[in-house]
Amino acid sequence: MELTANYKPKVLMVEDEEDTASLLKFLLERANYRVVHAKDGRSAQELVDTMPPPDIVLLDVMLPFLSGLQVLTYIRSKIAWEKVPVVMLTADGSEHDIKRALENGANDYMLKPFNPRELTSRLKRFLGPLA
């Protein structure tokens, strides 16, 4: 992939709460990302099967149909996706779930409510020259 000044990193955002999804999409697009949105675990899994790997995944834990942890395990089972950074973004701050997410391949874990600058800074950390 040739990097150009116009390149916009692609984020797969998996978020079921409509207001949070709208806010995240606005923030990410303003920070020069292309956003692909999945509203539940099942549609996220379908995207993993059908779309080329994005530059990063922003994944909620509590989702309809399949949990974010199940989606994370599915992402990590796909060879093409195994190196894609995954940042969990959730209201669930239980130590047990944080530990499980990190053990199952999440690269980072952020709690809601989140600071928009912190979120974009954490994403940039994983994207390096792409961001």
Buried (B, 14 or more C-beta within 10 A) or exposed (E): EEEEEEBBBBBBBBBBBEEBBEBBBEBBEEBEBEBBBBBBBBBBBEBBEEEEBBBBBBBBBBBEBBBBBBBBBBBBEEEEBEEBBBBBBBEBEEEEBBEBBBEBBBBBBBEEEBEBEEBBEBBBEBBEEBB
